[in-house]
Amino acid sequence: MPNSTVPDNTAAWFVQGRPSLEIGPAPYTPPRSGELVVRMHAVAVNPVDWLIPLIGKFAYPWLKSPAVLGFDLAGEVVEVGQGVTRFQVGDRVLALAVGTEKTRNTPAEGAFQHYAVVLERLTSPLPSHLTYEQAAVLPLGLSTAACGLFQKDQLALQYPSATPVLNGQTLLIWGGSTSVGNNAIQLAVAAGYEVVTTASPRNFDSLKALGASQVFDYRSKTVVRDLIAALQGKKLAGALSLASGSAGACMDVLRACEGRKFVSTASTPVSFEPLAQQPRSPLLLPRLMVRMLGATAVLQLKARRAGIRIKSIWGGSLMNDEVGPLIFETFLPAALAEKRYLAAPEPDVIGYGLGAVQQGFEIQQRGVSARKIVISRAQEEG
């Protein structure tokens, strides 16, 4: 840091082959051009965070060990790199940390540490009415939703704005109560689309408050039939599949309705939840991977026969295209400041300090609905 002593940094380290994160010293890394350093005040845990230690060799084969994981970060700017113009030291921000991305692949950019390097183009100012804990729920869910909705090789919807004009199209979101779903509903509505989604009945009201026009019980045996009936006479903009195993159901709906035949999916055809229940079963992961490959092949065949395109979302890919600046620079700052965009789902602060991240993994493994697991630094010393 300029004209000051370099601060001591600490991280929650993931070491390949070890069952738990290890808290220990980490180097303080100064920012390069287009980067800034953020002092962590709150982080959130996503399903991918606990999955990386278990399936990282398959999904993140490039990841160096030891690594610092974590995508969701809210905190205070302590240093800015050359060319950074939107932020200065002392600013409150939220950011998507991309240290596990293939083209970054550095512990310095993981969220689970006291001082993280982030990209200016993936950082947004935090208005005074939001706490760090509330802001931490946003980055990865928001980014994944934005990739699926707006990237040119995904649904390629029109962009969100402060004054959306209804365009007469309807978007199906399967899994509205997920973190990605909460953000996708708001983004799609801000882009002028009607949103029809699925969730448990206990979450219907909260999703309508975010902008969904209709919500259907995903557990209902007639949910596909009910959705098809509700969408008759409407023009679909496509579907967003966010719940494990839901892509096939989305295709069934699209095939029976008018509009674009495209499913953008952030879900897997096979759930990896059994890994949480049987972490020491050496054959479980290979079996799940075989099942997933088989189920993926079946989905692709079904899609081809139905004339439907299906494509997986990679939530960090917006750092390489126009969608990153669209969200973090153009849309989100004003939308948050003017309270047109809500930090959803609600944060569930389960502990304080980096030592609580492992606990967050364990809670996330048991399943979380309509909330986001958050770790705060507020009482770390207390």
One Martini backbone bead per residue (centre of mass of N, CA, C, O) as a GRO file, in nm:
protein
  382
    1MET     BB    1   0.097   0.035   0.021
    2PRO     BB    2   0.093   0.356   0.007
    3ASN     BB    3   0.254   0.502   0.262
    4SER     BB    4   0.255   0.209   0.404
    5THR     BB    5   0.194  -0.063   0.572
    6VAL     BB    6   0.184  -0.381   0.517
    7PRO     BB    7  -0.057  -0.591   0.566
    8ASP     BB    8  -0.190  -0.846   0.722
    9ASN     BB    9  -0.270  -1.167   0.597
   10THR     BB   10  -0.564  -1.385   0.568
   11ALA     BB   11  -0.666  -1.732   0.501
   12ALA     BB   12  -0.875  -1.977   0.347
   13TRP     BB   13  -0.739  -2.278   0.275
   14PHE     BB   14  -0.711  -2.486  -0.007
   15VAL     BB   15  -0.612  -2.832   0.009
   16GLN     BB   16  -0.543  -3.087  -0.163
   17GLY     BB   17  -0.689  -3.365   0.023
   18ARG     BB   18  -0.827  -3.186   0.233
   19PRO     BB   19  -1.121  -3.155   0.425
   20SER     BB   20  -1.027  -2.863   0.524
   21LEU     BB   21  -0.988  -2.559   0.592
   22GLU     BB   22  -0.700  -2.332   0.627
   23ILE     BB   23  -0.583  -2.112   0.857
   24GLY     BB   24  -0.364  -1.850   0.720
   25PRO     BB   25  -0.124  -1.703   0.585
   26ALA     BB   26  -0.104  -1.423   0.347
   27PRO     BB   27  -0.040  -1.243   0.093
   28TYR     BB   28  -0.001  -0.919  -0.001
   29THR     BB   29  -0.160  -0.789  -0.298
   30PRO     BB   30  -0.113  -0.577  -0.528
   31PRO     BB   31  -0.239  -0.382  -0.768
   32ARG     BB   32  -0.316  -0.362  -1.087
   33SER     BB   33  -0.435  -0.288  -1.365
   34GLY     BB   34  -0.780  -0.271  -1.297
   35GLU     BB   35  -0.736  -0.290  -0.983
   36LEU     BB   36  -0.831  -0.391  -0.643
   37VAL     BB   37  -0.835  -0.362  -0.288
   38VAL     BB   38  -1.020  -0.559  -0.047
   39ARG     BB   39  -1.164  -0.538   0.261
   40MET     BB   40  -1.313  -0.767   0.438
   41HIS     BB   41  -1.664  -0.792   0.573
   42ALA     BB   42  -1.807  -0.997   0.359
   43VAL     BB   43  -1.925  -1.332   0.289
   44ALA     BB   44  -2.028  -1.591   0.064
   45VAL     BB   45  -2.195  -1.905   0.010
   46ASN     BB   46  -2.168  -2.152  -0.236
   47PRO     BB   47  -2.202  -2.452  -0.380
   48VAL     BB   48  -1.925  -2.442  -0.533
   49ASP     BB   49  -1.738  -2.418  -0.285
   50TRP     BB   50  -1.785  -2.720  -0.174
   51LEU     BB   51  -1.732  -2.868  -0.453
   52ILE     BB   52  -1.438  -2.816  -0.532
   53PRO     BB   53  -1.298  -3.019  -0.326
   54LEU     BB   54  -1.459  -3.270  -0.473
   55ILE     BB   55  -1.467  -3.171  -0.813
   56GLY     BB   56  -1.217  -3.004  -0.919
   57LYS     BB   57  -1.073  -3.210  -1.115
   58PHE     BB   58  -1.318  -3.171  -1.320
   59ALA     BB   59  -1.412  -2.854  -1.312
   60TYR     BB   60  -1.097  -2.753  -1.193
   61PRO     BB   61  -0.808  -2.859  -1.324
   62TRP     BB   62  -0.631  -2.577  -1.298
   63LEU     BB   63  -0.621  -2.565  -0.999
   64LYS     BB   64  -0.431  -2.447  -0.759
   65SER     BB   65  -0.223  -2.579  -0.494
   66PRO     BB   66  -0.307  -2.364  -0.304
   67ALA     BB   67  -0.631  -2.209  -0.235
   68VAL     BB   68  -0.866  -1.937  -0.282
   69LEU     BB   69  -1.183  -1.909  -0.228
   70GLY     BB   70  -1.444  -1.733  -0.354
   71PHE     BB   71  -1.694  -1.478  -0.481
   72ASP     BB   72  -1.831  -1.326  -0.237
   73LEU     BB   73  -1.791  -0.963  -0.190
   74ALA     BB   74  -1.758  -0.729   0.092
   75GLY     BB   75  -1.613  -0.387   0.123
   76GLU     BB   76  -1.299  -0.207   0.146
   77VAL     BB   77  -1.105   0.015   0.001
   78VAL     BB   78  -0.724   0.021   0.003
   79GLU     BB   79  -0.652  -0.012  -0.316
   80VAL     BB   80  -0.536   0.118  -0.633
   81GLY     BB   81  -0.488   0.092  -0.960
   82GLN     BB   82  -0.408   0.152  -1.257
   83GLY     BB   83  -0.689   0.321  -1.409
   84VAL     BB   84  -0.864   0.367  -1.167
   85THR     BB   85  -1.183   0.568  -1.147
   86ARG     BB   86  -1.441   0.462  -0.959
   87PHE     BB   87  -1.227   0.442  -0.718
   88GLN     BB   88  -1.146   0.474  -0.364
   89VAL     BB   89  -1.029   0.503  -0.075
   90GLY     BB   90  -1.307   0.384   0.139
   91ASP     BB   91  -1.489   0.238  -0.031
   92ARG     BB   92  -1.791   0.081  -0.075
   93VAL     BB   93  -1.819  -0.272  -0.177
   94LEU     BB   94  -1.887  -0.499  -0.443
   95ALA     BB   95  -1.768  -0.837  -0.554
   96LEU     BB   96  -1.627  -1.043  -0.799
   97ALA     BB   97  -1.443  -1.324  -0.744
   98VAL     BB   98  -1.172  -1.478  -0.978
   99GLY     BB   99  -0.940  -1.689  -0.875
  100THR     BB  100  -1.066  -1.970  -1.017
  101GLU     BB  101  -1.015  -1.885  -1.284
  102LYS     BB  102  -0.829  -1.982  -1.548
  103THR     BB  103  -0.711  -1.678  -1.619
  104ARG     BB  104  -0.619  -1.641  -1.313
  105ASN     BB  105  -0.531  -1.843  -1.085
  106THR     BB  106  -0.538  -1.695  -0.777
  107PRO     BB  107  -0.530  -1.632  -0.440
  108ALA     BB  108  -0.557  -1.314  -0.447
  109GLU     BB  109  -0.878  -1.355  -0.582
  110GLY     BB  110  -1.006  -1.456  -0.333
  111ALA     BB  111  -1.255  -1.409  -0.082
  112PHE     BB  112  -1.119  -1.594   0.161
  113GLN     BB  113  -1.006  -1.301   0.283
  114HIS     BB  114  -0.896  -0.994   0.395
  115TYR     BB  115  -0.727  -0.945   0.111
  116ALA     BB  116  -0.858  -0.866  -0.210
  117VAL     BB  117  -0.841  -0.906  -0.550
  118VAL     BB  118  -1.008  -0.698  -0.793
  119LEU     BB  119  -1.212  -0.604  -1.049
  120GLU     BB  120  -1.344  -0.320  -1.158
  121ARG     BB  121  -1.562  -0.455  -1.367
  122LEU     BB  122  -1.663  -0.634  -1.083
  123THR     BB  123  -1.751  -0.356  -0.942
  124SER     BB  124  -1.959  -0.205  -0.681
  125PRO     BB  125  -2.114   0.024  -0.527
  126LEU     BB  126  -2.222   0.090  -0.185
  127PRO     BB  127  -2.486   0.177  -0.035
  128SER     BB  128  -2.577   0.295   0.281
  129HIS     BB  129  -2.844   0.099   0.317
  130LEU     BB  130  -2.627  -0.124   0.293
  131THR     BB  131  -2.487  -0.393   0.402
  132TYR     BB  132  -2.240  -0.614   0.372
  133GLU     BB  133  -2.419  -0.866   0.414
  134GLN     BB  134  -2.624  -0.797   0.192
  135ALA     BB  135  -2.419  -0.767  -0.050
  136ALA     BB  136  -2.289  -1.065  -0.046
  137VAL     BB  137  -2.535  -1.210  -0.206
  138LEU     BB  138  -2.483  -1.115  -0.516
  139PRO     BB  139  -2.248  -1.165  -0.731
  140LEU     BB  140  -2.290  -1.464  -0.846
  141GLY     BB  141  -2.594  -1.464  -0.894
  142LEU     BB  142  -2.592  -1.218  -1.077
  143SER     BB  143  -2.386  -1.318  -1.288
  144THR     BB  144  -2.529  -1.577  -1.377
  145ALA     BB  145  -2.789  -1.445  -1.467
  146ALA     BB  146  -2.662  -1.249  -1.676
  147CYS     BB  147  -2.541  -1.460  -1.859
  148GLY     BB  148  -2.806  -1.610  -1.935
  149LEU     BB  149  -2.964  -1.349  -2.041
  150PHE     BB  150  -2.723  -1.158  -2.217
  151GLN     BB  151  -2.561  -1.335  -2.365
  152LYS     BB  152  -2.520  -1.410  -2.701
  153ASP     BB  153  -2.500  -1.743  -2.634
  154GLN     BB  154  -2.766  -1.713  -2.502
  155LEU     BB  155  -3.060  -1.545  -2.462
  156ALA     BB  156  -3.021  -1.243  -2.549
  157LEU     BB  157  -3.141  -1.017  -2.403
  158GLN     BB  158  -3.246  -0.738  -2.322
  159TYR     BB  159  -3.152  -0.480  -2.141
  160PRO     BB  160  -3.138  -0.329  -1.856
  161SER     BB  161  -3.332  -0.065  -1.686
  162ALA     BB  162  -3.486   0.212  -1.536
  163THR     BB  163  -3.700   0.205  -1.808
  164PRO     BB  164  -3.887  -0.032  -1.878
  165VAL     BB  165  -4.017  -0.201  -2.168
  166LEU     BB  166  -4.261  -0.380  -2.266
  167ASN     BB  167  -4.230  -0.672  -2.505
  168GLY     BB  168  -4.431  -0.939  -2.479
  169GLN     BB  169  -4.244  -1.130  -2.311
  170THR     BB  170  -4.164  -1.458  -2.170
  171LEU     BB  171  -4.005  -1.595  -1.879
  172LEU     BB  172  -3.863  -1.898  -1.775
  173ILE     BB  173  -3.807  -1.988  -1.423
  174TRP     BB  174  -3.633  -2.259  -1.278
  175GLY     BB  175  -3.573  -2.148  -0.959
  176GLY     BB  176  -3.650  -1.866  -0.798
  177SER     BB  177  -3.524  -1.920  -0.489
  178THR     BB  178  -3.264  -1.883  -0.580
  179SER     BB  179  -3.008  -1.678  -0.618
  180VAL     BB  180  -3.029  -1.664  -0.925
  181GLY     BB  181  -3.337  -1.627  -0.939
  182ASN     BB  182  -3.366  -1.357  -0.789
  183ASN     BB  183  -3.195  -1.207  -1.008
  184ALA     BB  184  -3.341  -1.288  -1.270
  185ILE     BB  185  -3.608  -1.158  -1.214
  186GLN     BB  186  -3.508  -0.863  -1.189
  187LEU     BB  187  -3.361  -0.842  -1.462
  188ALA     BB  188  -3.598  -0.915  -1.651
  189VAL     BB  189  -3.790  -0.691  -1.560
  190ALA     BB  190  -3.576  -0.459  -1.627
  191ALA     BB  191  -3.603  -0.564  -1.947
  192GLY     BB  192  -3.934  -0.626  -2.006
  193TYR     BB  193  -4.023  -0.897  -1.868
  194GLU     BB  194  -4.203  -1.162  -1.811
  195VAL     BB  195  -4.238  -1.374  -1.512
  196VAL     BB  196  -4.212  -1.728  -1.480
  197THR     BB  197  -4.216  -1.950  -1.193
  198THR     BB  198  -4.053  -2.158  -0.943
  199ALA     BB  199  -4.159  -2.306  -0.619
  200SER     BB  200  -4.229  -2.291  -0.308
  201PRO     BB  201  -4.503  -2.174  -0.151
  202ARG     BB  202  -4.339  -2.006   0.072
  203ASN     BB  203  -4.207  -1.823  -0.190
  204PHE     BB  204  -4.415  -1.669  -0.359
  205ASP     BB  205  -4.426  -1.377  -0.241
  206SER     BB  206  -4.123  -1.302  -0.276
  207LEU     BB  207  -4.122  -1.334  -0.592
  208LYS     BB  208  -4.341  -1.123  -0.648
  209ALA     BB  209  -4.179  -0.888  -0.517
  210LEU     BB  210  -3.952  -0.915  -0.753
  211GLY     BB  211  -4.175  -0.964  -1.026
  212ALA     BB  212  -4.339  -1.203  -1.048
  213SER     BB  213  -4.646  -1.308  -1.189
  214GLN     BB  214  -4.587  -1.627  -1.158
  215VAL     BB  215  -4.621  -1.918  -0.934
  216PHE     BB  216  -4.499  -2.258  -0.913
  217ASP     BB  217  -4.511  -2.579  -0.800
  218TYR     BB  218  -4.249  -2.800  -0.842
  219ARG     BB  219  -4.393  -3.057  -0.690
  220SER     BB  220  -4.604  -3.081  -0.881
  221LYS     BB  221  -4.741  -3.315  -1.101
  222THR     BB  222  -4.868  -3.055  -1.289
  223VAL     BB  223  -4.661  -2.826  -1.362
  224VAL     BB  224  -4.623  -2.848  -1.667
  225ARG     BB  225  -4.919  -2.825  -1.745
  226ASP     BB  226  -4.967  -2.552  -1.599
  227LEU     BB  227  -4.762  -2.387  -1.759
  228ILE     BB  228  -4.874  -2.430  -2.040
  229ALA     BB  229  -5.148  -2.300  -1.981
  230ALA     BB  230  -5.033  -2.015  -1.885
  231LEU     BB  231  -4.865  -1.975  -2.178
  232GLN     BB  232  -5.094  -1.933  -2.345
  233GLY     BB  233  -5.051  -1.667  -2.578
  234LYS     BB  234  -4.748  -1.658  -2.537
  235LYS     BB  235  -4.414  -1.529  -2.571
  236LEU     BB  236  -4.117  -1.683  -2.556
  237ALA     BB  237  -3.767  -1.621  -2.450
  238GLY     BB  238  -3.737  -1.872  -2.272
  239ALA     BB  239  -3.512  -2.057  -2.046
  240LEU     BB  240  -3.430  -2.102  -1.691
  241SER     BB  241  -3.214  -2.345  -1.542
  242LEU     BB  242  -3.169  -2.390  -1.165
  243ALA     BB  243  -3.257  -2.684  -1.114
  244SER     BB  244  -3.205  -2.990  -1.054
  245GLY     BB  245  -3.338  -3.151  -1.338
  246SER     BB  246  -3.502  -2.903  -1.515
  247ALA     BB  247  -3.446  -2.903  -1.825
  248GLY     BB  248  -3.658  -3.104  -1.924
  249ALA     BB  249  -3.907  -2.941  -1.832
  250CYS     BB  250  -3.847  -2.691  -2.001
  251MET     BB  251  -3.872  -2.836  -2.273
  252ASP     BB  252  -4.167  -2.920  -2.246
  253VAL     BB  253  -4.272  -2.630  -2.245
  254LEU     BB  254  -4.147  -2.515  -2.507
  255ARG     BB  255  -4.269  -2.725  -2.706
  256ALA     BB  256  -4.582  -2.617  -2.625
  257CYS     BB  257  -4.480  -2.327  -2.710
  258GLU     BB  258  -4.433  -2.010  -2.789
  259GLY     BB  259  -4.114  -1.937  -2.921
  260ARG     BB  260  -3.816  -1.972  -2.783
  261LYS     BB  261  -3.576  -2.252  -2.818
  262PHE     BB  262  -3.427  -2.197  -2.506
  263VAL     BB  263  -3.181  -2.329  -2.269
  264SER     BB  264  -3.055  -2.191  -1.976
  265THR     BB  265  -2.802  -2.348  -1.763
  266ALA     BB  266  -2.723  -2.381  -1.387
  267SER     BB  267  -2.758  -2.690  -1.394
  268THR     BB  268  -2.776  -3.028  -1.308
  269PRO     BB  269  -2.891  -3.351  -1.385
  270VAL     BB  270  -2.718  -3.412  -1.122
  271SER     BB  271  -2.686  -3.448  -0.795
  272PHE     BB  272  -2.424  -3.371  -0.534
  273GLU     BB  273  -2.535  -3.422  -0.241
  274PRO     BB  274  -2.421  -3.711  -0.165
  275LEU     BB  275  -2.132  -3.602  -0.093
  276ALA     BB  276  -2.218  -3.487   0.187
  277GLN     BB  277  -2.306  -3.774   0.312
  278GLN     BB  278  -2.041  -3.929   0.145
  279PRO     BB  279  -1.723  -3.824   0.157
  280ARG     BB  280  -1.571  -4.131   0.188
  281SER     BB  281  -1.667  -4.233  -0.090
  282PRO     BB  282  -1.475  -4.345  -0.355
  283LEU     BB  283  -1.725  -4.420  -0.572
  284LEU     BB  284  -1.929  -4.185  -0.591
  285LEU     BB  285  -1.813  -3.980  -0.791
  286PRO     BB  286  -1.784  -4.164  -1.040
  287ARG     BB  287  -2.087  -4.229  -1.050
  288LEU     BB  288  -2.192  -3.939  -1.085
  289MET     BB  289  -2.037  -3.877  -1.346
  290VAL     BB  290  -2.167  -4.094  -1.517
  291ARG     BB  291  -2.457  -3.999  -1.476
  292MET     BB  292  -2.414  -3.714  -1.591
  293LEU     BB  293  -2.323  -3.792  -1.875
  294GLY     BB  294  -2.580  -3.949  -1.944
  295ALA     BB  295  -2.788  -3.721  -1.889
  296THR     BB  296  -2.667  -3.520  -2.091
  297ALA     BB  297  -2.709  -3.691  -2.344
  298VAL     BB  298  -3.016  -3.708  -2.320
  299LEU     BB  299  -3.072  -3.405  -2.333
  300GLN     BB  300  -2.945  -3.351  -2.610
  301LEU     BB  301  -3.131  -3.541  -2.765
  302LYS     BB  302  -3.398  -3.409  -2.684
  303ALA     BB  303  -3.331  -3.131  -2.801
  304ARG     BB  304  -3.292  -3.211  -3.097
  305ARG     BB  305  -3.576  -3.338  -3.140
  306ALA     BB  306  -3.720  -3.048  -3.041
  307GLY     BB  307  -3.556  -2.790  -3.134
  308ILE     BB  308  -3.354  -2.734  -2.883
  309ARG     BB  309  -3.156  -2.524  -2.706
  310ILE     BB  310  -2.861  -2.596  -2.496
  311LYS     BB  311  -2.690  -2.408  -2.226
  312SER     BB  312  -2.429  -2.343  -2.030
  313ILE     BB  313  -2.333  -2.169  -1.743
  314TRP     BB  314  -2.070  -1.922  -1.669
  315GLY     BB  315  -2.044  -1.691  -1.418
  316GLY     BB  316  -1.737  -1.569  -1.495
  317SER     BB  317  -1.753  -1.483  -1.812
  318LEU     BB  318  -1.819  -1.164  -1.784
  319MET     BB  319  -1.511  -1.069  -1.766
  320ASN     BB  320  -1.488  -1.102  -2.109
  321ASP     BB  321  -1.734  -0.900  -2.147
  322GLU     BB  322  -2.006  -0.672  -2.162
  323VAL     BB  323  -2.168  -0.774  -1.903
  324GLY     BB  324  -2.000  -0.677  -1.671
  325PRO     BB  325  -2.026  -0.366  -1.712
  326LEU     BB  326  -2.330  -0.357  -1.734
  327ILE     BB  327  -2.374  -0.438  -1.435
  328PHE     BB  328  -2.135  -0.295  -1.248
  329GLU     BB  329  -2.160  -0.001  -1.397
  330THR     BB  330  -2.450   0.065  -1.527
  331PHE     BB  331  -2.684  -0.073  -1.344
  332LEU     BB  332  -2.638  -0.131  -1.029
  333PRO     BB  333  -2.566   0.132  -0.881
  334ALA     BB  334  -2.843   0.278  -0.930
  335ALA     BB  335  -3.038   0.049  -0.848
  336LEU     BB  336  -2.945   0.044  -0.552
  337ALA     BB  337  -2.963   0.346  -0.473
  338GLU     BB  338  -3.286   0.348  -0.574
  339LYS     BB  339  -3.424   0.068  -0.493
  340ARG     BB  340  -3.471  -0.125  -0.766
  341TYR     BB  341  -3.271  -0.324  -0.617
  342LEU     BB  342  -3.238  -0.630  -0.450
  343ALA     BB  343  -3.092  -0.799  -0.184
  344ALA     BB  344  -3.103  -1.129  -0.306
  345PRO     BB  345  -3.124  -1.303  -0.070
  346GLU     BB  346  -3.122  -1.341   0.245
  347PRO     BB  347  -2.913  -1.313   0.501
  348ASP     BB  348  -2.720  -1.572   0.684
  349VAL     BB  349  -2.555  -1.525   0.971
  350ILE     BB  350  -2.324  -1.785   1.099
  351GLY     BB  351  -2.060  -1.594   1.136
  352TYR     BB  352  -1.711  -1.510   1.234
  353GLY     BB  353  -1.484  -1.523   1.028
  354LEU     BB  354  -1.291  -1.757   0.859
  355GLY     BB  355  -1.369  -2.002   1.049
  356ALA     BB  356  -1.682  -2.004   0.927
  357VAL     BB  357  -1.666  -2.119   0.638
  358GLN     BB  358  -1.685  -2.423   0.692
  359GLN     BB  359  -1.965  -2.405   0.816
  360GLY     BB  360  -2.095  -2.299   0.558
  361PHE     BB  361  -2.051  -2.550   0.394
  362GLU     BB  362  -2.221  -2.744   0.574
  363ILE     BB  363  -2.488  -2.594   0.542
  364GLN     BB  364  -2.503  -2.600   0.231
  365GLN     BB  365  -2.505  -2.914   0.205
  366ARG     BB  366  -2.803  -2.936   0.341
  367GLY     BB  367  -2.947  -2.693   0.237
  368VAL     BB  368  -3.080  -2.399   0.063
  369SER     BB  369  -3.357  -2.156   0.100
  370ALA     BB  370  -3.410  -1.825   0.045
  371ARG     BB  371  -3.092  -1.800   0.114
  372LYS     BB  372  -2.771  -1.674   0.244
  373ILE     BB  373  -2.458  -1.759   0.328
  374VAL     BB  374  -2.292  -1.565   0.589
  375ILE     BB  375  -1.981  -1.396   0.656
  376SER     BB  376  -1.846  -1.201   0.911
  377ARG     BB  377  -1.615  -0.943   1.050
  378ALA     BB  378  -1.739  -0.771   1.285
  379GLN     BB  379  -1.668  -1.013   1.533
  380GLU     BB  380  -1.379  -1.139   1.510
  381GLU     BB  381  -1.245  -1.003   1.779
  382GLY     BB  382  -1.492  -1.081   1.994
   0.00000   0.00000   0.00000
